[in-house]
Amino acid sequence: MKTVHPSIREVAVLQESTEMILSSMDVDTVLHQIILIVRNYFATANAAVFLVDAATHELYCRAHIGYSGAFANPDRIKIGPESITGRVAENKTPVYVPDIRKDPKYVPADPKVRSELALPLLVREAVIGVLSIGSEKIDFFSDEMIGLLTLFAAQASVALENARLYSTERRRMRQIELINLIARSAAAANDLEQLLQNLADLIEDTFDDAEIGILLRDREGRLMLRAHAGKGEPKTESFVLSERSGILAEAFAARMNVVVNDIADRPQWPLCFAGTGSELCIPLISFGETLGALVIAHATAHFFCADDRSIAQAAADVCATAIRSVQLAEELRRITHTDSLTGLYNQRYFHVLAAEEIARSKRYHKQFSLLMIELKNFSQLNTRMGFEHGDAILRKVAQTLKIQMRGVDSICRYGPDRFVLVLPETAAERLQSVANKLKDALGKIRAEEKPASPTVASLYASATYPADGASELELVRVLLTRIAEDRGIPNSASR
């Protein structure tokens, strides 16, 4: 198996684990996916999932890989200190054994295993099982791997719990139907705003005549209303007051759902929605992080029953997973499309942008242009001043381009010393003025931190659709040909 870079593995594992929760409602399928994710991303030959039998207070192996016939007819494991797996289930904390030969409590299931990590599967502080992972190498699991597997185990727990809920469909039909609708909405959502509004509408359909609010924390930590469904007019200050001393404050403090059915008896209670008789609030928690909250309010006093709380909690769990899934997908796209040095789009994403702009311009019979910028003698500058200095120059160039260009324009790094601008609805006649503006702006960047040092010089080449080419390949070929022909002639944008 190829080695996976830790940062890529983290995003990929979290993305796949959230997709597992949203896409699978069958216990066997979820268990199979858990085992596969552990094997594929962590290169471990052995993994097993033990589930709790609440009636006997025991653990039994429900799925495994790599243990041959060890669990074909296994003895059940008592929850308690007699074994590693039992101890994890009892204490609700992970246990790592870097060398199993030195642990007298280890019960061997495969003679090739040399180190083992056991993680509790928890749902709202209740143990539903244990994920046990073995390696044939001594002290195989690093701190980074243990941290990531702990997060994964938390998501696997949610996946298993949702699957078990699905198995009791007759008893919890409303709950399962809502979870499925939320999952489908998450899969179809193109962005976070669309997802949040869809979630609010779905929950409103489940709780008739209720006011629904989905709140998330922004980058500064402020709680903001991001989606609303209902007939009322929500006010920002109401949620601010509730976060201080109302149901939002209580739910965040408890980190679980809170219901207040007797608002009429609390004259000073800060309502989230005006005219409310009952409120139900559930924190949106994913990977241990509180993303925000789901608030459901109804005009009727004593409206929410135990089943409503159960349904709302399940909906909130899947909502949090769906929201986090979209955020992870956006982060994965950002990593894939962005040049890590400059923060601009990278060369791979340039080809995507060019293809999309060709399709759009063709559909609406518009023109667009590409403008390539090459920094003159940049390799010599790198050699003379060092790569750190060269990187600083590239970042300054990128920042200058961002300031100069329109919001609809896209800026891509195209190789070590080149940048390409995608300029929608820009004809060839305008390129000269664009190039002159950029040339003036870039010319203010000095190659060295000295007042008398030379400024950055640049070359320019352009191509316009459809005059210079009807395909992405043709346009890029024109750009590269012109930049090569005009190397040493700074102003080639007019060609």
Residue pairs with C-beta under 8 A, 6 or more apart in sequence:
1 40
1 43
4 12
4 41
6 144
7 335
8 335
9 41
9 148
10 148
11 328
11 331
11 332
11 335
12 41
12 332
13 37
13 41
13 148
13 152
14 151
14 152
14 155
14 287
14 324
14 328
15 325
15 328
15 329
15 332
16 33
16 37
16 41
17 37
17 152
17 155
17 156
17 159
18 155
18 286
18 321
18 322
18 324
18 325
18 328
19 325
20 30
20 33
20 34
20 37
20 155
20 156
20 159
21 155
21 158
21 159
21 162
21 318
21 321
22 183
22 186
22 187
22 318
22 321
22 322
22 325
23 183
23 187
24 30
24 33
24 159
24 163
25 162
25 163
25 166
25 176
25 179
25 180
26 163
26 166
27 160
27 163
27 164
27 166
27 167
28 63
29 163
30 156
30 159
30 160
30 162
30 163
31 49
31 62
31 63
31 160
32 63
33 159
34 47
34 49
34 63
34 131
34 156
34 159
34 160
35 47
35 49
35 63
35 64
35 65
37 152
38 44
38 47
38 131
38 133
38 149
38 152
39 45
39 47
39 65
39 66
42 133
42 145
42 149
44 66
44 133
44 134
44 135
44 140
45 65
45 66
45 112
45 134
45 135
45 136
46 64
46 65
46 66
46 67
46 109
46 110
46 112
46 113
46 133
46 134
46 135
46 136
47 64
47 65
47 66
47 131
47 132
47 133
47 134
48 61
48 63
48 64
48 65
48 67
48 71
48 109
48 131
48 132
49 61
49 62
49 63
49 64
49 121
49 129
49 130
49 131
49 132
49 160
50 59
50 60
50 61
50 62
50 77
50 85
50 89
50 129
50 130
50 131
50 132
51 59
51 60
51 62
51 128
51 129
51 160
52 58
52 59
52 79
52 89
52 127
52 128
52 129
53 59
53 60
53 76
56 76
57 78
57 79
58 76
58 77
58 78
58 79
59 76
59 77
59 78
59 79
59 85
59 86
59 89
59 129
59 130
60 74
60 76
60 77
61 71
61 74
62 129
64 70
64 71
66 110
66 134
67 109
67 110
68 110
70 109
70 110
71 109
77 83
77 85
77 86
77 107
78 86
79 86
79 89
79 90
79 127
80 86
80 87
80 90
81 87
81 90
81 105
82 105
83 105
83 106
83 107
84 95
84 97
84 103
84 105
84 106
84 107
84 116
84 118
84 132
85 107
85 118
85 130
85 132
87 95
87 105
88 94
88 95
88 118
88 119
88 120
88 130
89 120
89 127
89 129
89 130
91 120
92 120
92 122
92 125
92 127
93 120
94 117
94 118
94 119
94 120
94 146
94 150
94 153
95 117
95 118
96 115
96 116
96 117
96 118
96 141
96 146
97 103
97 106
97 115
97 116
97 117
98 115
98 138
98 139
98 140
98 141
99 114
99 115
99 138
99 139
100 106
100 108
100 113
100 114
100 115
100 116
101 114
106 116
109 134
110 134
112 136
113 134
113 135
113 136
114 135
114 136
114 137
114 138
114 140
115 134
115 135
115 137
115 138
115 139
115 140
115 141
116 132
116 133
116 134
116 135
117 132
117 133
117 134
117 141
117 146
117 149
118 130
118 131
118 132
118 133
119 130
119 131
119 132
119 133
119 149
119 150
119 153
120 127
120 129
120 130
120 153
121 127
121 128
121 129
121 130
121 131
121 153
121 156
121 157
121 160
122 128
122 154
122 157
123 157
123 158
123 160
123 161
124 256
124 313
128 157
128 160
128 161
128 164
129 157
129 160
131 149
131 153
131 156
133 141
133 149
135 141
141 149
151 287
151 288
154 287
154 288
155 287
155 321
158 317
158 321
162 179
162 314
162 317
162 318
165 172
165 175
165 176
165 179
165 314
166 176
169 176
172 310
172 311
174 206
174 307
174 311
175 310
175 311
175 314
175 315
178 202
178 203
178 206
178 311
178 314
178 315
179 314
179 315
179 318
181 202
182 199
182 202
182 315
182 318
182 319
182 322
183 318
183 322
185 195
185 198
185 199
185 202
185 322
186 195
186 321
186 322
186 325
186 326
188 198
189 195
189 198
189 322
189 326
191 326
191 330
192 226
192 323
192 326
192 327
192 330
193 226
193 227
195 322
195 323
195 326
196 214
196 216
196 226
196 227
196 323
197 227
197 229
199 214
199 227
199 319
199 322
200 212
200 213
200 214
200 227
200 228
200 229
201 229
203 210
203 212
203 229
203 294
203 296
203 312
203 315
204 210
204 212
204 229
204 230
206 311
206 315
207 296
207 298
207 308
207 312
209 298
209 299
210 230
210 296
210 297
210 298
211 228
211 229
211 230
211 231
211 232
211 234
211 272
211 273
211 276
211 295
211 296
211 297
211 298
212 227
212 228
212 229
212 230
212 294
212 295
212 296
213 225
213 227
213 228
213 234
213 239
213 272
213 273
213 294
213 295
213 297
214 225
214 226
214 227
214 228
214 284
214 292
214 293
214 294
214 295
214 319
215 223
215 224
215 225
215 226
215 239
215 248
215 292
215 293
215 294
215 295
216 223
216 224
216 226
216 284
216 291
216 292
216 323
217 223
217 224
217 290
217 291
217 292
218 224
223 239
223 240
223 243
223 248
223 292
223 293
224 236
225 234
225 236
225 239
226 292
228 234
230 273
232 273
232 274
232 275
233 274
234 272
234 273
235 274
238 270
238 271
238 272
238 273
238 274
239 248
239 272
239 295
241 270
242 248
242 249
242 270
242 271
242 272
242 295
243 249
243 252
244 270
245 270
246 269
246 270
246 271
246 272
246 279
247 258
247 260
247 272
247 279
247 280
247 281
247 295
248 272
248 281
248 293
248 295
250 258
250 281
251 257
251 258
251 281
251 282
251 283
251 293
252 283
252 290
252 293
255 283
255 285
255 290
256 282
256 283
256 313
257 280
257 281
257 282
257 283
257 309
257 312
257 313
257 316
258 280
258 281
258 282
259 278
259 279
259 280
259 281
259 304
259 309
260 266
260 269
260 278
260 279
260 280
261 277
261 278
261 301
261 302
261 303
261 304
262 301
262 302
263 269
263 271
263 276
263 277
263 278
263 279
263 301
264 277
264 301
271 279
271 297
272 279
272 281
272 295
272 297
273 295
273 297
275 299
276 297
276 298
276 299
277 298
277 299
277 300
277 301
277 302
277 303
278 297
278 298
278 300
278 301
278 302
278 303
278 304
279 295
279 296
279 297
280 295
280 296
280 297
280 304
280 308
280 309
280 312
281 293
281 294
281 295
281 296
282 293
282 294
282 312
282 313
282 315
282 316
283 290
283 292
283 293
283 316
284 290
284 291
284 292
284 293
284 294
284 316
284 319
284 320
284 323
285 291
285 317
285 320
286 320
286 321
286 323
286 324
287 324
291 320
291 323
291 324
294 312
294 315
294 316
294 319
296 304
296 312
298 304
304 312
336 348
336 349
337 345
337 346
337 348
337 349
337 352
338 344
338 345
338 346
338 349
339 345
339 346
339 412
339 413
341 391
341 394
341 395
341 413
342 394
342 395
342 397
342 398
342 413
343 398
344 398
344 401
344 402
344 411
344 412
344 413
344 419
345 353
345 410
345 411
345 412
345 413
346 412
346 413
347 412
347 413
347 414
347 415
349 412
350 410
350 412
350 414
350 420
350 422
351 472
353 410
353 412
353 422
354 370
354 422
354 472
354 475
354 476
355 472
357 368
357 422
357 424
357 465
358 368
358 465
358 470
358 471
358 472
360 366
360 424
361 367
361 368
361 424
361 425
361 465
361 466
362 466
366 424
366 425
367 425
367 426
367 427
367 428
367 464
367 465
367 466
367 467
368 422
368 423
368 424
368 425
368 426
368 464
368 465
369 423
369 426
369 427
369 428
369 430
369 431
369 462
369 463
369 464
369 465
370 420
370 421
370 422
370 423
370 462
370 463
370 464
370 465
370 475
370 476
370 479
371 420
371 421
371 423
371 431
371 434
371 435
371 438
371 460
371 461
371 462
371 493
372 414
372 418
372 419
372 420
372 421
372 460
372 461
372 462
372 479
372 480
372 482
372 483
373 401
373 418
373 419
373 420
373 421
373 438
373 442
373 458
373 459
373 460
374 417
374 418
374 458
374 459
374 460
374 461
374 483
374 487
375 393
375 397
375 417
375 418
375 456
375 457
375 458
376 456
376 457
376 458
376 459
376 488
376 490
377 457
378 390
378 393
378 416
378 417
379 416
379 417
381 389
381 390
381 393
381 447
382 389
382 390
385 447
385 448
389 448
393 445
393 447
393 456
394 413
396 445
397 419
397 442
397 445
397 456
398 411
398 413
398 419
400 441
400 442
400 444
400 445
401 411
401 419
401 421
401 438
402 411
403 441
404 437
404 438
404 441
405 411
405 421
408 424
409 421
409 422
409 423
409 424
410 421
410 422
411 419
411 420
411 421
411 422
412 419
412 420
412 421
412 422
413 419
414 420
418 483
420 479
421 434
423 431
423 434
426 434
426 464
427 464
428 462
428 464
428 467
431 462
431 464
431 493
431 494
432 493
432 494
434 493
435 460
435 462
435 491
435 493
435 494
436 491
436 493
438 458
438 460
439 458
439 460
439 490
439 491
442 455
442 456
442 458
443 455
443 456
443 457
443 458
444 455
445 455
445 456
446 453
446 454
446 455
446 456
447 453
447 454
447 455
447 456
448 454
457 490
458 490
459 483
459 486
459 487
459 488
459 489
459 490
459 492
460 490
460 491
460 492
460 493
461 479
461 482
461 483
461 486
461 492
461 493
461 495
462 479
462 482
462 492
462 493
462 495
463 469
463 475
463 476
463 478
463 479
463 482
465 475
468 474
468 475
468 478
469 475
469 477
469 478
482 492
482 495
483 492
485 492
486 492
486 495
